[in-house]
Amino acid sequence: MKKSLQGIWDFLQGDGLRQAFDAVYRGKGTSLQKKIIFGIPALSIALVLIVVVVILPLSGNSPDTRTPGTPVYFTVRPGMSVSEIGRELHAQGIIDSETKFWWTAKLNGFENKVKSGTFALQTGMTSSDVLETLVYGNTATIRFVIPEGFSVRDIAARLEGEHLVDAEVFIERAKSYRPYPYIEEHEDVRYAAEGFLFPDTYEINGEFDAARIMEMMTKNFDRRLTKEMRARAEEMDLSIYELVTLASLVEKEAYHEEDRPIIAQIFLKRLRIGMPLQADPTVQYLLDAPKEDLLYRDTEIASPYNTYQNVGLPPGPIASPGTASLMAVLHPADTDYLYFVADRNGNNYYATNYADHLALVDQVR
């Protein structure tokens, strides 16, 4: 009996029968398809219903390559058919069989009742549970937070950790993503979008992917960069690209609000007199993992980003600065400081000359 039922189910899973049934159901079937469908004996139909309605819901899903229970955000786009939905659900490991999903939807009258929107599902679900969510459940509002000072790689890891994007897809897109003219193209820049993905709390409704998230974050940056800020940058003879690059260094160097304008002033002064910025974060940006203290050999890494070895700004931003760091560059402090060093707690100490600076380094390190 078990083998017979399995044979019926194997027959049901053939695309030919499913396509014939679908065509007849829509009133577009050929005469041969109608003969196939209406020629099925009543006993066979009864057995089919037993398999689909009774036996299948009791059986477990086939093992999936992904761990069952992994959260997945799934988007139903307007106009998607049940077949298309099932195909994508299966591809993402949410269900074990798109055909089983199709039959379950048909027999329960759900074919035209699935709502559009994004739903919070998980891998290894049954077809009936997925359909119940897609028909009766609420669409998901997805919320994520990107802190100030996150780099492209940090953002990609955060989004992947929350099951929103594939990190490598996000990183690859960031390499060449320049939606606004002020995101200049510079040689040796690792990620074109670096620095322009504004750190903020975001909410998403509906369809999304790495491209849409990146677009949303750069639009947010463009909106936060007010007319007054743009005018002030022009007044200081800074391009928007230079402003963001400088602000990214300030963001990574300053642990306290009061330090931002002082550090910004030191960097601006060094640029003006042709002195290397010697910003540790630009070297950290080159490392596979951050270090608490850089070694001397780290500062000798050959790279345009190494501000110990090169005078001027690095090729581009090294992280996403927040509004406070952008404003610190636009409105720096008025001091005579030219050096600074931070202790283990992130407190900065400032000096006007190199001898005093070395004494402070010995004191705090």
C-alpha positions as a Markdown table, in Angstrom:
| # | Residue | x | y | z |
|---|---|---|---|---|
| 1 | Met | 0.0 | 0.0 | 0.0 |
| 2 | Lys | 2.8 | 2.4 | 1.0 |
| 3 | Lys | 4.6 | 1.8 | -2.3 |
| 4 | Ser | 1.4 | 2.3 | -4.3 |
| 5 | Leu | 0.7 | 5.6 | -2.6 |
| 6 | Gln | 4.3 | 6.7 | -3.1 |
| 7 | Gly | 3.9 | 5.8 | -6.8 |
| 8 | Ile | 0.8 | 8.0 | -7.0 |
| 9 | Trp | 2.7 | 10.8 | -5.4 |
| 10 | Asp | 5.7 | 10.4 | -7.7 |
| 11 | Phe | 3.3 | 10.5 | -10.6 |
| 12 | Leu | 1.7 | 13.7 | -9.2 |
| 13 | Gln | 5.0 | 15.4 | -8.9 |
| 14 | Gly | 5.6 | 15.2 | -12.7 |
| 15 | Asp | 5.5 | 18.6 | -14.3 |
| 16 | Gly | 3.4 | 17.3 | -17.2 |
| 17 | Leu | 0.4 | 16.5 | -15.1 |
| 18 | Arg | 0.7 | 19.6 | -13.0 |
| 19 | Gln | 0.9 | 21.8 | -16.1 |
| 20 | Ala | -2.0 | 20.0 | -17.7 |
| 21 | Phe | -4.1 | 20.5 | -14.6 |
| 22 | Asp | -3.1 | 24.1 | -14.4 |
| 23 | Ala | -4.0 | 24.7 | -18.1 |
| 24 | Val | -7.4 | 23.1 | -17.8 |
| 25 | Tyr | -8.1 | 24.9 | -14.5 |
| 26 | Arg | -7.5 | 28.2 | -16.3 |
| 27 | Gly | -9.7 | 27.2 | -19.2 |
| 28 | Lys | -6.8 | 27.1 | -21.7 |
| 29 | Gly | -6.0 | 23.4 | -21.8 |
| 30 | Thr | -5.7 | 21.4 | -25.1 |
| 31 | Ser | -8.1 | 18.6 | -25.9 |
| 32 | Leu | -5.4 | 16.1 | -24.9 |
| 33 | Gln | -4.8 | 17.8 | -21.6 |
| 34 | Lys | -8.6 | 17.7 | -20.9 |
| 35 | Lys | -8.8 | 14.0 | -21.7 |
| 36 | Ile | -5.9 | 13.4 | -19.3 |
| 37 | Ile | -7.5 | 15.4 | -16.5 |
| 38 | Phe | -11.1 | 14.3 | -16.9 |
| 39 | Gly | -10.1 | 10.8 | -17.8 |
| 40 | Ile | -8.6 | 10.1 | -14.3 |
| 41 | Pro | -10.8 | 7.4 | -12.7 |
| 42 | Ala | -12.7 | 8.4 | -9.5 |
| 43 | Leu | -10.7 | 5.9 | -7.5 |
| 44 | Ser | -7.4 | 7.5 | -8.5 |
| 45 | Ile | -8.7 | 10.9 | -7.6 |
| 46 | Ala | -9.7 | 9.6 | -4.2 |
| 47 | Leu | -6.2 | 8.1 | -3.7 |
| 48 | Val | -4.7 | 11.4 | -4.8 |
| 49 | Leu | -6.7 | 13.3 | -2.2 |
| 50 | Ile | -5.7 | 10.8 | 0.5 |
| 51 | Val | -2.0 | 11.3 | -0.4 |
| 52 | Val | -2.2 | 15.1 | -0.6 |
| 53 | Val | -4.6 | 15.9 | 2.2 |
| 54 | Val | -3.9 | 13.1 | 4.8 |
| 55 | Ile | -0.5 | 11.5 | 4.2 |
| 56 | Leu | 1.7 | 14.4 | 3.0 |
| 57 | Pro | 1.0 | 16.8 | 6.0 |
| 58 | Leu | 2.0 | 14.0 | 8.3 |
| 59 | Ser | 5.3 | 13.3 | 6.6 |
| 60 | Gly | 8.4 | 15.3 | 7.4 |
| 61 | Asn | 10.2 | 17.5 | 4.9 |
| 62 | Ser | 13.2 | 16.1 | 3.0 |
| 63 | Pro | 16.6 | 17.2 | 4.4 |
| 64 | Asp | 17.7 | 20.6 | 3.1 |
| 65 | Thr | 21.3 | 21.7 | 2.6 |
| 66 | Arg | 20.6 | 24.7 | 4.9 |
| 67 | Thr | 19.9 | 24.3 | 8.6 |
| 68 | Pro | 16.2 | 24.0 | 9.3 |
| 69 | Gly | 14.8 | 26.9 | 11.3 |
| 70 | Thr | 17.1 | 29.5 | 9.7 |
| 71 | Pro | 15.1 | 32.8 | 9.4 |
| 72 | Val | 14.4 | 33.9 | 5.8 |
| 73 | Tyr | 12.6 | 37.1 | 4.6 |
| 74 | Phe | 10.6 | 36.1 | 1.6 |
| 75 | Thr | 8.9 | 38.6 | -0.8 |
| 76 | Val | 5.8 | 37.8 | -2.8 |
| 77 | Arg | 5.7 | 40.3 | -5.7 |
| 78 | Pro | 2.4 | 41.4 | -7.2 |
| 79 | Gly | 1.3 | 39.1 | -10.0 |
| 80 | Met | 3.4 | 36.1 | -8.9 |
| 81 | Ser | 1.8 | 32.7 | -9.6 |
| 82 | Val | 1.7 | 29.9 | -7.1 |
| 83 | Ser | 4.2 | 28.0 | -9.3 |
| 84 | Glu | 6.6 | 31.0 | -9.2 |
| 85 | Ile | 6.2 | 31.4 | -5.5 |
| 86 | Gly | 6.8 | 27.7 | -4.9 |
| 87 | Arg | 9.9 | 27.7 | -7.1 |
| 88 | Glu | 11.5 | 30.5 | -5.1 |
| 89 | Leu | 10.4 | 29.1 | -1.8 |
| 90 | His | 12.1 | 25.8 | -2.7 |
| 91 | Ala | 15.2 | 27.6 | -4.1 |
| 92 | Gln | 15.6 | 29.3 | -0.7 |
| 93 | Gly | 15.2 | 26.1 | 1.3 |
| 94 | Ile | 11.9 | 27.2 | 2.9 |
| 95 | Ile | 10.0 | 24.2 | 1.5 |
| 96 | Asp | 11.2 | 20.8 | 0.3 |
| 97 | Ser | 9.0 | 20.6 | -2.8 |
| 98 | Glu | 7.5 | 23.2 | -5.1 |
| 99 | Thr | 5.1 | 20.6 | -6.5 |
| 100 | Lys | 3.8 | 19.7 | -3.1 |
| 101 | Phe | 3.3 | 23.5 | -2.4 |
| 102 | Trp | 1.4 | 23.9 | -5.7 |
| 103 | Trp | -1.0 | 21.0 | -5.0 |
| 104 | Thr | -1.6 | 22.1 | -1.4 |
| 105 | Ala | -2.5 | 25.6 | -2.7 |
| 106 | Lys | -4.8 | 24.2 | -5.4 |
| 107 | Leu | -6.7 | 21.8 | -3.1 |
| 108 | Asn | -7.2 | 24.4 | -0.4 |
| 109 | Gly | -8.3 | 27.2 | -2.7 |
| 110 | Phe | -5.3 | 29.4 | -1.9 |
| 111 | Glu | -4.1 | 30.0 | -5.5 |
| 112 | Asn | -5.4 | 33.5 | -5.7 |
| 113 | Lys | -5.4 | 34.4 | -2.0 |
| 114 | Val | -1.7 | 34.8 | -1.4 |
| 115 | Lys | -0.9 | 38.4 | -0.3 |
| 116 | Ser | 1.9 | 40.5 | -1.8 |
| 117 | Gly | 4.6 | 41.7 | 0.6 |
| 118 | Thr | 7.6 | 40.5 | 2.6 |
| 119 | Phe | 7.0 | 37.7 | 5.2 |
| 120 | Ala | 9.2 | 36.3 | 8.0 |
| 121 | Leu | 9.6 | 32.6 | 7.2 |
| 122 | Gln | 12.3 | 30.0 | 8.0 |
| 123 | Thr | 13.9 | 27.1 | 6.3 |
| 124 | Gly | 12.3 | 23.6 | 6.6 |
| 125 | Met | 8.7 | 24.7 | 6.8 |
| 126 | Thr | 5.8 | 22.6 | 5.5 |
| 127 | Ser | 3.8 | 23.8 | 2.5 |
| 128 | Ser | 0.6 | 24.2 | 4.5 |
| 129 | Asp | 2.4 | 26.3 | 7.2 |
| 130 | Val | 3.9 | 28.6 | 4.5 |
| 131 | Leu | 0.6 | 29.0 | 2.8 |
| 132 | Glu | -1.1 | 29.9 | 6.1 |
| 133 | Thr | 1.4 | 32.6 | 6.6 |
| 134 | Leu | 1.2 | 33.9 | 3.1 |
| 135 | Val | -2.6 | 34.0 | 3.1 |
| 136 | Tyr | -3.5 | 34.9 | 6.7 |
| 137 | Gly | -0.2 | 36.2 | 8.2 |
| 138 | Asn | 1.0 | 39.8 | 8.5 |
| 139 | Thr | 3.7 | 41.2 | 6.3 |
| 140 | Ala | 7.0 | 42.0 | 8.0 |
| 141 | Thr | 8.5 | 45.4 | 8.8 |
| 142 | Ile | 12.2 | 44.8 | 8.8 |
| 143 | Arg | 14.3 | 47.0 | 11.1 |
| 144 | Phe | 18.1 | 47.2 | 11.2 |
| 145 | Val | 20.6 | 49.5 | 12.8 |
| 146 | Ile | 23.9 | 50.7 | 11.2 |
| 147 | Pro | 26.2 | 52.5 | 13.8 |
| 148 | Glu | 28.5 | 55.4 | 13.0 |
| 149 | Gly | 32.0 | 54.2 | 11.9 |
| 150 | Phe | 30.9 | 51.0 | 10.2 |
| 151 | Ser | 32.8 | 50.2 | 7.0 |
| 152 | Val | 31.3 | 48.5 | 4.0 |
| 153 | Arg | 32.5 | 45.2 | 5.3 |
| 154 | Asp | 31.0 | 45.8 | 8.7 |
| 155 | Ile | 27.7 | 46.8 | 7.2 |
| 156 | Ala | 27.7 | 43.7 | 4.9 |
| 157 | Ala | 28.4 | 41.4 | 7.9 |
| 158 | Arg | 25.7 | 43.1 | 10.0 |
| 159 | Leu | 23.1 | 42.7 | 7.2 |
| 160 | Glu | 24.1 | 39.1 | 6.5 |
| 161 | Gly | 23.9 | 38.3 | 10.2 |
| 162 | Glu | 20.3 | 39.5 | 10.2 |
| 163 | His | 19.5 | 37.4 | 7.1 |
| 164 | Leu | 18.9 | 40.4 | 4.9 |
| 165 | Val | 21.6 | 40.0 | 2.2 |
| 166 | Asp | 24.5 | 37.9 | 1.1 |
| 167 | Ala | 27.6 | 39.8 | 2.4 |
| 168 | Glu | 29.7 | 39.1 | -0.7 |
| 169 | Val | 26.9 | 40.3 | -3.0 |
| 170 | Phe | 26.7 | 43.5 | -1.0 |
| 171 | Ile | 30.5 | 44.0 | -0.9 |
| 172 | Glu | 30.8 | 43.4 | -4.7 |
| 173 | Arg | 28.1 | 46.0 | -5.5 |
| 174 | Ala | 29.7 | 48.5 | -3.1 |
| 175 | Lys | 32.9 | 48.4 | -5.2 |
| 176 | Ser | 31.3 | 50.4 | -8.1 |
| 177 | Tyr | 28.2 | 51.9 | -6.7 |
| 178 | Arg | 28.2 | 55.7 | -7.4 |
| 179 | Pro | 24.6 | 57.0 | -7.5 |
| 180 | Tyr | 25.6 | 60.7 | -7.0 |
| 181 | Pro | 28.2 | 62.9 | -8.9 |
| 182 | Tyr | 30.0 | 63.8 | -5.6 |
| 183 | Ile | 30.9 | 60.1 | -5.1 |
| 184 | Glu | 34.0 | 60.6 | -7.2 |
| 185 | Glu | 35.9 | 57.9 | -9.0 |
| 186 | His | 39.4 | 57.6 | -7.6 |
| 187 | Glu | 42.2 | 55.1 | -8.4 |
| 188 | Asp | 42.9 | 52.5 | -5.7 |
| 189 | Val | 39.5 | 53.1 | -3.9 |
| 190 | Arg | 38.4 | 49.8 | -2.4 |
| 191 | Tyr | 34.6 | 50.5 | -2.3 |
| 192 | Ala | 33.0 | 53.4 | -4.2 |
| 193 | Ala | 30.1 | 53.4 | -1.7 |
| 194 | Glu | 32.4 | 53.6 | 1.3 |
| 195 | Gly | 31.4 | 56.5 | 3.6 |
| 196 | Phe | 28.2 | 57.3 | 1.7 |
| 197 | Leu | 26.1 | 54.5 | 3.3 |
| 198 | Phe | 24.6 | 56.7 | 6.1 |
| 199 | Pro | 24.6 | 55.2 | 9.6 |
| 200 | Asp | 21.1 | 55.1 | 10.9 |
| 201 | Thr | 18.1 | 53.0 | 11.9 |
| 202 | Tyr | 16.2 | 51.7 | 8.9 |
| 203 | Glu | 12.9 | 50.1 | 8.3 |
| 204 | Ile | 12.0 | 48.2 | 5.1 |
| 205 | Asn | 8.5 | 47.2 | 3.9 |
| 206 | Gly | 8.0 | 45.1 | 0.8 |
| 207 | Glu | 10.6 | 43.7 | -1.6 |
| 208 | Phe | 14.3 | 44.3 | -0.9 |
| 209 | Asp | 17.8 | 43.1 | -1.7 |
| 210 | Ala | 21.4 | 44.4 | -1.5 |
| 211 | Ala | 20.7 | 46.9 | -4.3 |
| 212 | Arg | 17.7 | 48.4 | -2.7 |
| 213 | Ile | 19.3 | 48.6 | 0.8 |
| 214 | Met | 22.3 | 50.4 | -0.7 |
| 215 | Glu | 20.1 | 52.8 | -2.6 |
| 216 | Met | 18.1 | 53.5 | 0.6 |
| 217 | Met | 21.3 | 54.2 | 2.6 |
| 218 | Thr | 22.9 | 56.5 | 0.0 |
| 219 | Lys | 19.6 | 58.4 | -0.5 |
| 220 | Asn | 19.5 | 58.9 | 3.3 |
| 221 | Phe | 23.1 | 60.4 | 3.1 |
| 222 | Asp | 22.1 | 62.7 | 0.3 |
| 223 | Arg | 19.1 | 63.9 | 2.3 |
| 224 | Arg | 21.2 | 64.5 | 5.5 |
| 225 | Leu | 23.8 | 66.5 | 3.6 |
| 226 | Thr | 21.9 | 69.8 | 3.8 |
| 227 | Lys | 22.3 | 72.9 | 1.6 |
| 228 | Glu | 24.0 | 74.6 | 4.4 |
| 229 | Met | 26.5 | 71.8 | 4.8 |
| 230 | Arg | 27.3 | 71.8 | 1.1 |
| 231 | Ala | 27.7 | 75.5 | 1.1 |
| 232 | Arg | 30.0 | 75.4 | 4.1 |
| 233 | Ala | 32.2 | 72.7 | 2.4 |
| 234 | Glu | 32.5 | 74.9 | -0.7 |
| 235 | Glu | 33.4 | 77.9 | 1.4 |
| 236 | Met | 36.2 | 75.8 | 3.0 |
| 237 | Asp | 37.3 | 74.7 | -0.5 |
| 238 | Leu | 36.4 | 71.1 | 0.3 |
| 239 | Ser | 34.7 | 68.8 | -2.1 |
| 240 | Ile | 31.9 | 66.6 | -0.7 |
| 241 | Tyr | 34.2 | 63.6 | -1.3 |
| 242 | Glu | 37.0 | 65.2 | 0.7 |
| 243 | Leu | 34.6 | 66.2 | 3.4 |
| 244 | Val | 33.3 | 62.6 | 3.8 |
| 245 | Thr | 36.9 | 61.2 | 3.7 |
| 246 | Leu | 38.0 | 63.6 | 6.5 |
| 247 | Ala | 34.9 | 62.9 | 8.5 |
| 248 | Ser | 35.4 | 59.2 | 8.3 |
| 249 | Leu | 38.9 | 59.6 | 9.9 |
| 250 | Val | 37.4 | 61.8 | 12.6 |
| 251 | Glu | 34.7 | 59.2 | 13.2 |
| 252 | Lys | 37.2 | 56.5 | 13.7 |
| 253 | Glu | 39.5 | 58.6 | 15.9 |
| 254 | Ala | 37.1 | 60.4 | 18.2 |
| 255 | Tyr | 35.5 | 58.5 | 21.1 |
| 256 | His | 33.9 | 61.5 | 22.7 |
| 257 | Glu | 31.9 | 64.3 | 21.2 |
| 258 | Glu | 34.2 | 67.1 | 22.4 |
| 259 | Asp | 37.1 | 65.5 | 20.6 |
| 260 | Arg | 35.6 | 65.6 | 17.1 |
| 261 | Pro | 36.2 | 69.3 | 16.3 |
| 262 | Ile | 39.7 | 69.2 | 17.8 |
| 263 | Ile | 40.8 | 66.2 | 15.8 |
| 264 | Ala | 39.2 | 67.6 | 12.7 |
| 265 | Gln | 41.2 | 70.9 | 13.2 |
| 266 | Ile | 44.4 | 68.9 | 13.6 |
| 267 | Phe | 43.8 | 67.0 | 10.4 |
| 268 | Leu | 42.9 | 70.1 | 8.5 |
| 269 | Lys | 46.0 | 71.9 | 9.8 |
| 270 | Arg | 48.3 | 68.9 | 8.8 |
| 271 | Leu | 46.8 | 68.9 | 5.3 |
| 272 | Arg | 47.5 | 72.7 | 5.0 |
| 273 | Ile | 51.1 | 72.4 | 6.0 |
| 274 | Gly | 51.8 | 69.2 | 4.1 |
| 275 | Met | 52.3 | 67.0 | 7.1 |
| 276 | Pro | 51.3 | 63.3 | 7.0 |
| 277 | Leu | 48.0 | 62.7 | 8.8 |
| 278 | Gln | 49.4 | 59.6 | 10.5 |
| 279 | Ala | 45.9 | 58.3 | 11.3 |
| 280 | Asp | 46.0 | 54.8 | 12.7 |
| 281 | Pro | 42.5 | 53.9 | 11.4 |
| 282 | Thr | 43.7 | 54.2 | 7.8 |
| 283 | Val | 46.3 | 51.5 | 8.5 |
| 284 | Gln | 43.7 | 49.4 | 10.5 |
| 285 | Tyr | 41.5 | 49.6 | 7.3 |
| 286 | Leu | 44.2 | 47.6 | 5.5 |
| 287 | Leu | 44.4 | 44.8 | 8.1 |
| 288 | Asp | 42.3 | 41.6 | 8.1 |
| 289 | Ala | 41.4 | 42.2 | 11.7 |
| 290 | Pro | 41.7 | 45.3 | 13.9 |
| 291 | Lys | 44.6 | 45.6 | 16.4 |
| 292 | Glu | 44.6 | 47.3 | 19.8 |
| 293 | Asp | 48.0 | 48.8 | 19.0 |
| 294 | Leu | 49.6 | 49.1 | 15.6 |
| 295 | Leu | 53.2 | 47.8 | 15.3 |
| 296 | Tyr | 55.8 | 49.9 | 13.6 |
| 297 | Arg | 55.9 | 47.4 | 10.7 |
| 298 | Asp | 52.1 | 48.0 | 10.2 |
| 299 | Thr | 52.8 | 51.7 | 9.5 |
| 300 | Glu | 55.1 | 50.6 | 6.7 |
| 301 | Ile | 52.4 | 48.8 | 4.7 |
| 302 | Ala | 52.7 | 50.0 | 1.1 |
| 303 | Ser | 49.2 | 51.4 | 0.3 |
| 304 | Pro | 47.7 | 54.7 | -0.8 |
| 305 | Tyr | 45.5 | 54.3 | 2.3 |
| 306 | Asn | 48.5 | 54.4 | 4.6 |
| 307 | Thr | 48.6 | 58.0 | 5.9 |
| 308 | Tyr | 51.9 | 57.3 | 7.6 |
| 309 | Gln | 53.6 | 56.7 | 4.3 |
| 310 | Asn | 51.6 | 59.2 | 2.2 |
| 311 | Val | 50.9 | 62.9 | 2.5 |
| 312 | Gly | 47.3 | 64.1 | 2.1 |
| 313 | Leu | 44.0 | 62.2 | 2.3 |
| 314 | Pro | 43.6 | 58.5 | 1.6 |
| 315 | Pro | 42.0 | 57.6 | -1.8 |
| 316 | Gly | 38.5 | 57.7 | -0.1 |
| 317 | Pro | 36.6 | 57.3 | 3.1 |
| 318 | Ile | 37.3 | 54.4 | 5.4 |
| 319 | Ala | 33.9 | 54.2 | 7.1 |
| 320 | Ser | 30.5 | 55.8 | 7.4 |
| 321 | Pro | 30.7 | 59.1 | 9.3 |
| 322 | Gly | 27.7 | 60.4 | 11.2 |
| 323 | Thr | 26.4 | 63.9 | 11.2 |
| 324 | Ala | 28.5 | 64.9 | 14.2 |
| 325 | Ser | 31.7 | 64.0 | 12.4 |
| 326 | Leu | 30.7 | 65.8 | 9.2 |
| 327 | Met | 29.8 | 68.9 | 11.2 |
| 328 | Ala | 33.2 | 68.7 | 13.1 |
| 329 | Val | 35.0 | 69.0 | 9.8 |
| 330 | Leu | 32.8 | 71.8 | 8.7 |
| 331 | His | 33.2 | 73.6 | 12.0 |
| 332 | Pro | 36.6 | 72.6 | 13.5 |
| 333 | Ala | 37.9 | 73.9 | 16.8 |
| 334 | Asp | 40.3 | 76.8 | 17.0 |
| 335 | Thr | 43.4 | 75.5 | 18.8 |
| 336 | Asp | 47.2 | 75.3 | 18.4 |
| 337 | Tyr | 47.3 | 71.5 | 18.7 |
| 338 | Leu | 49.1 | 69.5 | 16.0 |
| 339 | Tyr | 49.3 | 66.1 | 17.8 |
| 340 | Phe | 47.0 | 63.8 | 19.7 |
| 341 | Val | 47.1 | 60.3 | 21.3 |
| 342 | Ala | 44.3 | 58.3 | 22.9 |
| 343 | Asp | 44.6 | 56.1 | 26.1 |
| 344 | Arg | 43.0 | 52.7 | 26.5 |
| 345 | Asn | 39.7 | 54.3 | 27.4 |
| 346 | Gly | 39.5 | 56.4 | 24.4 |
| 347 | Asn | 40.4 | 59.7 | 26.1 |
| 348 | Asn | 42.5 | 61.9 | 23.8 |
| 349 | Tyr | 45.5 | 64.0 | 24.9 |
| 350 | Tyr | 46.8 | 66.9 | 22.8 |
| 351 | Ala | 50.1 | 68.6 | 22.2 |
| 352 | Thr | 51.4 | 71.5 | 20.2 |
| 353 | Asn | 54.9 | 70.0 | 19.6 |
| 354 | Tyr | 56.4 | 66.6 | 19.0 |
| 355 | Ala | 58.5 | 66.4 | 22.2 |
| 356 | Asp | 55.3 | 66.9 | 24.3 |
| 357 | His | 53.5 | 64.4 | 22.2 |
| 358 | Leu | 56.1 | 61.7 | 22.8 |
| 359 | Ala | 55.9 | 62.4 | 26.6 |
| 360 | Leu | 52.1 | 61.9 | 26.4 |
| 361 | Val | 52.5 | 58.7 | 24.4 |
| 362 | Asp | 54.8 | 57.3 | 27.1 |
| 363 | Gln | 52.3 | 58.4 | 29.8 |
| 364 | Val | 49.1 | 56.9 | 28.3 |
| 365 | Arg | 50.4 | 53.8 | 26.5 |
